[in-house]
């Protein structure tokens, strides 16, 4: 019987290759990725500039400065050898738990509204959402866990162990509660399990168990409501968002208001939009959270279908370039990092755009490289740095050894 391909979880280069890589000023520069990122970041700043006009709560110069800081961090991580992180599974788990639970510390955490304790405030500094930064360590955690199995996970005990570790960040984030970010964690974990070689049977059983768990949670919450008079497992606003998603006309002046205004803004854009800086919905303050959660509506209203098509084309280019980088990975750890990053971006893109069109429930998930915000902006550039690091530290090695070889 033919032996399965030998897959290295982490393939380190020899000394000559490592020295050659370090000697370059810009190791293995990936021009397509740089061009796509520059266009996305620039496009995001153009739309944010319009979205923040007349709103003193937001600052365009601050957002531009954050993009510059993010670019510096991206370059620094691009030069960093990501393989040094492969053995820090326990550390990543600890960091995840600490980051996510920080908002629960009295005097440090702040209420983000509607009872969600997701932000921290440090003196005069801007508010920070640790759960966003934890997406980075969630990716590194899941990638390091699955890399240990060499691309094949067919032992049920080991699968349960890996799944249990990946679920810890989700359980922690639900204490805030932040369902939107928690769903991102779950999707990252699902990508890691699929790419990492978990048996399809295990994945199907997990999916079925997840569906049963959701149904049981709703049923249990109804029982709690009947006995205590209030829901405990899901906040009222989370339940309202789900009900409005199922029936947009259920509460048009309350919880359904945001969705209706978002759809009006998108529909009014037409083919070429109302014109840059001419959007009526957000200019009049009718569109809620225009620079953050509903930034896509600002773009669609002002630049129309054409502007939306440009954004989607840039996202497609980003994903395709990232897939190429994943294919060049010389080790499973690098492949998992890139695929988890791409999975996170895709989930956030589909959820954010979908919720504005009524195709997905409304959540606080930002649109990558477009939404206003310090935490999300910095986090996305750090992700790019990790993707660039995988490219930079594998192109010099080539595909003659390691994960890319199946002999």
C-alpha positions as CSV (number, residue, x, y, z in Angstrom):
1,X,0.0,0.0,0.0
2,X,1.4,3.4,-1.0
3,X,2.6,5.5,1.9
4,X,0.8,8.9,2.4
5,X,2.9,12.0,1.6
6,X,5.2,13.1,4.3
7,X,4.1,16.4,5.5
8,X,6.3,18.6,7.7
9,X,4.4,20.6,10.3
10,X,7.1,23.2,10.4
11,X,10.0,23.1,7.8
12,X,13.0,25.2,8.8
13,X,15.4,26.3,6.1
14,X,19.1,25.5,6.2
15,X,21.5,28.1,7.4
16,X,22.5,29.2,3.9
17,X,18.9,29.9,2.9
18,X,18.2,31.7,6.2
19,X,21.3,33.9,5.9
20,X,20.3,34.7,2.3
21,X,16.8,35.7,3.4
22,X,18.0,37.9,6.2
23,X,20.5,39.6,4.0
24,X,17.8,41.1,1.7
25,X,16.5,44.5,2.6
26,X,13.0,43.5,1.6
27,X,12.8,39.7,1.6
28,X,10.7,38.1,-1.1
29,X,8.5,41.1,-1.8
30,X,5.1,40.0,-3.1
31,X,4.2,42.9,-5.5
32,X,0.6,41.7,-6.2
33,X,-0.2,41.6,-2.5
34,X,1.3,45.0,-1.9
35,X,-0.6,46.6,-4.8
36,X,-4.0,45.0,-3.7
37,X,-3.4,46.1,-0.1
38,X,-2.5,49.6,-1.1
39,X,-5.6,49.9,-3.3
40,X,-7.9,48.5,-0.5
41,X,-6.4,50.7,2.2
42,X,-6.7,53.8,-0.1
43,X,-10.2,52.9,-1.1
44,X,-11.2,52.5,2.5
45,X,-9.8,55.9,3.5
46,X,-11.7,57.5,0.6
47,X,-15.0,56.0,1.8
48,X,-14.3,56.7,5.5
49,X,-13.5,60.4,4.7
50,X,-17.1,60.8,3.4
51,X,-18.6,58.7,6.1
52,X,-17.2,60.8,9.0
53,X,-18.1,64.2,7.6
54,X,-20.1,66.2,10.1
55,X,-19.7,63.7,12.8
56,X,-17.5,64.9,15.7
57,X,-17.3,61.4,17.2
58,X,-15.0,60.3,14.3
59,X,-11.7,61.6,13.0
60,X,-10.4,61.0,9.5
61,X,-6.9,62.0,10.4
62,X,-6.9,59.4,13.2
63,X,-8.0,56.7,10.8
64,X,-5.3,57.7,8.3
65,X,-2.7,57.6,11.1
66,X,-3.9,54.1,12.1
67,X,-3.4,52.9,8.5
68,X,0.1,54.2,8.6
69,X,0.9,52.5,11.9
70,X,-0.7,49.3,10.6
71,X,1.5,49.4,7.5
72,X,4.6,49.7,9.7
73,X,3.5,46.7,11.7
74,X,2.8,44.8,8.6
75,X,6.4,45.4,7.3
76,X,7.9,44.4,10.6
77,X,6.0,41.1,10.7
78,X,6.7,40.5,7.0
79,X,10.4,40.3,7.9
80,X,9.7,38.1,11.0
81,X,10.0,34.4,10.7
82,X,6.5,33.1,11.5
83,X,7.9,29.5,12.2
84,X,9.3,30.7,15.5
85,X,5.7,30.9,16.7
86,X,4.8,27.3,16.0
87,X,5.5,25.8,19.4
88,X,3.7,28.4,21.6
89,X,0.3,26.8,21.6
90,X,-0.1,27.1,25.4
91,X,1.0,30.7,25.4
92,X,-1.5,31.6,22.6
93,X,-4.2,29.9,24.6
94,X,-3.4,31.9,27.7
95,X,-3.1,35.2,25.8
96,X,-6.5,34.5,24.2
97,X,-8.2,34.0,27.5
98,X,-6.5,37.1,29.1
99,X,-7.3,39.4,26.1
100,X,-11.0,38.3,25.9
101,X,-11.6,38.5,29.6
102,X,-9.9,41.9,30.1
103,X,-13.2,43.9,29.7
104,X,-14.5,42.2,32.8
105,X,-11.9,43.9,35.0
106,X,-13.6,46.6,37.1
107,X,-12.5,50.1,36.0
108,X,-10.9,48.8,32.8
109,X,-13.9,47.4,30.8
110,X,-16.5,49.7,29.3
111,X,-20.0,49.0,28.2
112,X,-20.2,49.0,24.4
113,X,-24.0,49.5,24.6
114,X,-26.9,47.1,25.0
115,X,-25.1,45.3,27.8
116,X,-22.1,44.1,25.9
117,X,-18.8,44.4,27.9
118,X,-16.4,44.2,24.9
119,X,-14.1,47.3,25.2
120,X,-11.4,48.6,27.5
121,X,-10.4,52.1,28.2
122,X,-6.9,53.2,29.3
123,X,-6.9,56.8,30.4
124,X,-6.9,59.3,27.5
125,X,-6.2,56.6,24.9
126,X,-9.0,55.5,22.5
127,X,-11.1,52.5,23.4
128,X,-9.8,49.2,22.4
129,X,-11.6,45.9,21.7
130,X,-9.4,43.1,22.9
131,X,-11.6,40.5,21.2
132,X,-10.6,41.9,17.8
133,X,-6.9,41.5,18.6
134,X,-7.6,38.0,19.9
135,X,-8.5,37.0,16.4
136,X,-4.7,37.1,15.7
137,X,-3.9,34.7,18.6
138,X,-6.9,32.5,17.8
139,X,-5.5,32.0,14.3
140,X,-2.0,31.2,15.7
141,X,-3.5,29.0,18.3
142,X,-5.6,27.0,15.9
143,X,-2.8,26.7,13.3
144,X,-0.3,25.5,15.9
145,X,-2.7,22.9,17.3
146,X,-3.5,21.5,13.8
147,X,0.1,21.6,12.6
148,X,1.0,19.0,15.2
149,X,-1.1,16.4,13.4
150,X,0.9,16.7,10.1
151,X,-2.2,17.1,7.9
152,X,-4.1,14.0,9.1
153,X,-6.3,13.9,12.2
154,X,-8.2,10.6,12.4
155,X,-8.1,9.8,16.1
156,X,-11.3,10.7,17.8
157,X,-9.6,11.5,21.2
158,X,-7.1,13.8,19.5
159,X,-9.9,15.5,17.5
160,X,-11.9,16.1,20.7
161,X,-8.8,17.5,22.3
162,X,-8.1,19.9,19.4
163,X,-11.7,20.9,19.2
164,X,-11.9,21.6,22.9
165,X,-8.9,23.9,22.8
166,X,-10.4,25.8,19.9
167,X,-13.7,26.3,21.6
168,X,-12.1,28.0,24.7
169,X,-11.8,31.4,23.0
170,X,-15.5,31.2,21.9
171,X,-16.7,30.3,25.3
172,X,-14.7,33.3,26.8
173,X,-16.0,35.8,24.2
174,X,-19.6,34.7,25.0
175,X,-19.2,35.9,28.6
176,X,-19.2,39.5,27.3
177,X,-21.3,38.5,25.2
178,X,-20.1,39.2,21.7
179,X,-21.8,36.7,19.4
180,X,-20.5,38.3,16.2
181,X,-16.8,38.0,17.2
182,X,-17.5,34.5,18.6
183,X,-18.8,33.4,15.2
184,X,-15.6,34.6,13.6
185,X,-13.6,32.5,16.1
186,X,-15.8,29.4,15.2
187,X,-15.3,29.9,11.5
188,X,-11.5,30.3,11.9
189,X,-11.5,27.0,13.9
190,X,-13.6,25.3,11.2
191,X,-11.1,26.3,8.5
192,X,-8.2,25.1,10.6
193,X,-9.9,21.7,11.1
194,X,-10.7,21.3,7.4
195,X,-7.3,22.4,6.1
196,X,-5.5,20.6,8.9
197,X,-6.9,17.2,7.8
198,X,-9.6,16.3,10.3
199,X,-11.8,13.4,9.1
200,X,-15.0,14.5,7.3
201,X,-17.0,12.2,9.6
202,X,-15.8,14.1,12.7
203,X,-16.6,17.4,11.0
204,X,-20.1,16.4,10.1
205,X,-20.8,15.1,13.7
206,X,-19.5,18.4,15.1
207,X,-21.7,20.4,12.7
208,X,-24.8,18.3,13.7
209,X,-23.9,18.7,17.4
210,X,-23.6,22.5,17.0
211,X,-27.0,22.7,15.4
212,X,-28.6,20.7,18.2
213,X,-26.8,22.9,20.7
214,X,-28.2,26.1,19.2
215,X,-31.8,24.6,19.2
216,X,-31.4,23.5,22.8
217,X,-30.1,26.9,23.8
218,X,-33.1,28.6,22.4
219,X,-35.5,26.1,24.0
220,X,-33.7,26.4,27.4
221,X,-33.8,30.2,27.1
222,X,-37.6,30.0,26.7
223,X,-37.9,27.9,29.8
224,X,-35.8,30.4,31.7
225,X,-37.9,33.2,30.4
226,X,-41.1,31.5,31.6
227,X,-39.7,31.0,35.1
228,X,-37.7,34.2,35.7
229,X,-39.4,36.7,33.3
230,X,-36.2,37.4,31.2
231,X,-33.9,35.7,28.8
232,X,-30.4,34.7,30.1
233,X,-28.6,32.9,27.4
234,X,-29.2,35.5,24.6
235,X,-29.5,39.2,25.2
236,X,-32.8,40.8,24.2
237,X,-31.1,42.8,21.4
238,X,-29.4,39.6,20.0
239,X,-32.8,37.8,19.9
240,X,-34.4,40.9,18.4
241,X,-31.8,40.9,15.6
242,X,-32.4,37.3,14.8
243,X,-36.2,37.8,14.7
244,X,-35.9,40.9,12.5
245,X,-33.7,39.0,10.1
246,X,-36.4,36.4,9.8
247,X,-39.1,39.0,9.5
248,X,-37.8,42.5,8.6
249,X,-41.3,44.0,9.0
250,X,-41.6,42.8,12.6
251,X,-40.4,46.0,14.1
252,X,-39.8,48.6,11.4
253,X,-39.5,51.6,13.8
254,X,-37.3,49.7,16.3
255,X,-34.9,46.8,15.8
256,X,-35.8,46.7,12.1
257,X,-35.0,50.4,11.5
258,X,-31.3,49.9,10.9
259,X,-31.9,47.2,8.2
260,X,-34.5,49.3,6.4
261,X,-32.3,52.4,6.3
262,X,-29.3,50.3,5.1
263,X,-31.4,48.8,2.3
264,X,-32.7,52.3,1.3
265,X,-29.1,53.6,1.1
266,X,-27.9,50.7,-1.0
267,X,-30.9,50.9,-3.3
268,X,-30.6,54.7,-3.8
269,X,-27.1,54.3,-5.2
270,X,-28.2,52.9,-8.5
271,X,-25.5,52.2,-11.1
272,X,-23.1,55.0,-10.4
273,X,-24.3,56.4,-7.1
274,X,-25.4,59.8,-5.9
275,X,-21.9,61.1,-6.1
276,X,-18.9,61.3,-3.7
277,X,-19.8,63.2,-0.6
278,X,-23.4,63.4,-1.8
279,X,-25.0,60.5,0.0
280,X,-28.2,61.6,1.6
281,X,-28.9,58.8,4.1
282,X,-25.7,59.1,6.1
283,X,-25.3,62.9,5.5
284,X,-28.6,63.5,7.2
285,X,-27.7,61.1,10.1
286,X,-30.4,58.6,9.1
287,X,-28.0,55.7,8.4
288,X,-26.8,54.4,11.8
289,X,-23.2,53.7,12.5
290,X,-22.2,54.8,9.0
291,X,-18.4,54.8,9.4
292,X,-18.3,51.4,11.2
293,X,-20.9,48.7,10.8
294,X,-22.6,50.2,7.8
295,X,-19.7,51.6,5.8
296,X,-20.7,49.4,2.9
297,X,-24.0,51.4,2.6
298,X,-22.1,54.7,2.4
299,X,-20.0,53.2,-0.5
300,X,-23.1,51.8,-2.3
301,X,-25.1,55.0,-1.9
302,X,-22.4,57.4,-3.2
303,X,-20.5,55.2,-5.7
304,X,-23.3,52.8,-6.7
305,X,-23.0,49.4,-8.2
306,X,-19.8,50.4,-9.9
307,X,-18.1,51.3,-6.6
308,X,-19.3,48.1,-5.1
309,X,-18.0,46.1,-8.0
310,X,-14.6,47.7,-7.6
311,X,-14.5,46.8,-3.9
312,X,-15.5,43.2,-4.6
313,X,-12.9,42.9,-7.3
314,X,-10.2,44.0,-4.8
315,X,-11.4,41.5,-2.3
316,X,-11.3,38.7,-4.9
317,X,-7.8,39.8,-5.8
318,X,-6.7,39.7,-2.2
319,X,-8.1,36.2,-1.7
320,X,-6.5,34.9,-4.9
321,X,-3.1,36.3,-4.1
322,X,-3.4,34.8,-0.6
323,X,-4.3,31.4,-2.0
324,X,-1.2,31.6,-4.1
325,X,0.9,32.3,-1.0
326,X,-0.8,29.4,0.8
327,X,0.1,27.2,-2.1
328,X,3.8,28.2,-1.8
329,X,3.9,27.4,1.9
330,X,6.7,25.0,2.7
331,X,5.1,23.8,5.9
332,X,1.6,23.0,7.3
333,X,1.8,25.7,9.9
334,X,2.3,28.4,7.3
335,X,-0.5,27.0,5.1
336,X,-2.9,27.0,8.1
337,X,-2.1,30.6,9.0
338,X,-2.8,31.9,5.6
339,X,-6.0,29.9,5.1
340,X,-7.3,30.9,8.5
341,X,-6.6,34.6,7.7
342,X,-8.4,34.2,4.4
343,X,-11.3,32.4,6.1
344,X,-11.6,35.2,8.6
345,X,-11.7,37.9,5.9
346,X,-14.2,36.0,3.8
347,X,-16.6,35.4,6.8
348,X,-16.4,39.1,7.8
349,X,-17.0,40.3,4.2
350,X,-19.9,38.0,3.6
351,X,-21.5,38.8,7.0
352,X,-21.0,42.5,6.9
353,X,-22.3,42.9,3.3
354,X,-25.0,40.3,3.8
355,X,-26.4,42.0,6.9
356,X,-26.8,45.3,5.1
357,X,-28.7,43.6,2.3
358,X,-30.9,41.6,4.7
359,X,-29.2,38.3,3.8
360,X,-27.6,37.8,7.2
361,X,-28.5,38.8,10.8
362,X,-27.1,42.2,11.9
363,X,-24.0,41.9,13.9
364,X,-21.1,44.3,14.9
365,X,-18.6,42.6,12.5
366,X,-16.6,45.2,10.6
367,X,-15.8,45.2,6.9
368,X,-12.1,44.4,6.4
369,X,-10.0,47.5,5.4
370,X,-13.1,49.6,5.1
371,X,-14.7,50.1,8.5
372,X,-13.5,52.9,10.7
373,X,-11.9,51.7,13.9
374,X,-8.5,51.4,15.6
375,X,-8.6,47.8,16.7
376,X,-9.9,46.3,13.4
377,X,-7.5,48.4,11.3
378,X,-4.4,47.4,13.1
379,X,-5.5,43.8,13.4
380,X,-6.0,43.5,9.6
381,X,-2.5,44.8,8.8
382,X,-1.0,42.4,11.4
383,X,-2.8,39.6,9.5
384,X,-1.3,40.8,6.3
385,X,2.1,40.8,7.9
386,X,1.7,37.1,8.9
387,X,0.6,36.3,5.3
388,X,3.6,38.2,4.0
389,X,5.9,36.3,6.4
390,X,4.7,33.0,5.0
391,X,5.5,34.2,1.5
392,X,8.9,35.7,2.4
393,X,10.2,32.7,4.3
394,X,9.1,30.1,1.8
395,X,10.0,31.5,-1.6
396,X,13.7,31.2,-0.9
397,X,13.2,27.6,0.0
398,X,11.2,26.6,-3.0
399,X,9.0,23.5,-3.4
400,X,11.7,20.9,-3.5
401,X,11.2,20.1,0.2
402,X,8.6,20.2,2.8
403,X,4.8,20.5,2.6
404,X,4.6,21.3,-1.1
405,X,6.3,18.0,-2.0
406,X,4.1,14.8,-2.2
407,X,6.5,12.0,-3.0
